[in-house]
């Protein structure tokens, strides 16, 4: 594999990884932590489990999100 082909494969690998993380919501926690550290440096960010729990509670509480039918 040539150097150019390896760089191209790495580039597409990063793009696919980014897309999958955004599609699954995995990047949301990373943005939350970055925001918390930047805007509220004296506050400890919630753990991933706590963040996901809050996120699911918010999604289920708002029927406009279409998360649940009932």
N, C-alpha and C positions, 0 to 999 in steps of 0.2 A: 504494500500500500504506500503510495507516495505521500510526501509531506502535505501537499495540497489536499489530497483526498482525505487524509486523517483530520486536517483542520475542518474540512467541510462536514465530515461525519460528526465531529465534536460539536460543531455549530448546530447542526440539526438535532443532535441529542439534547443539547441545552434547550432548544426551542420546544421540543416534544415534552421534556421534563417540565418546563414552565407551563405549557398548555395543560398538562395533566394535573399539576398542582392547582392551577386556577379553576379548572373544571370541577375538581373534587372539593375545593374550598380549603385546601391545605395551606395556601399562601395567606389566608386571612389571619391566622394566628400570628404569623411572622410580622405582618403589617401592624397588628394590634400591639405586639411587644415593642416594635420600633417606635410606634406612636407614643406608647406609655413612657418609654425611656426618654424620648425627646421632649415631650410636653409635660410630663409629671415625673421628673427624675427622683423625687423623694418617695415615690410609690412603687411598691413591688408589683409587677404584672401578675395576673392570675395564672394559675397553672393551666396547662393545655386542657386537662379534664374539666376544670372549673369553667374555662372559657367556652368549651364546647357545650357544656351543660347550659350555661346562660344563653348561648346562641340558639340552641334547640328550644329552650323555653320561650324565647322571643319569637321564633318562627312559628311555634304552635299557638301562641297567644293571638297572632294577627291572622285572621282568616283571609285577608287580601293576598297573602303570599301564596295561597293555593296549596299549602303543605298538607292540610287535612281537609277532608270533605265534611266532617261533622264536628 
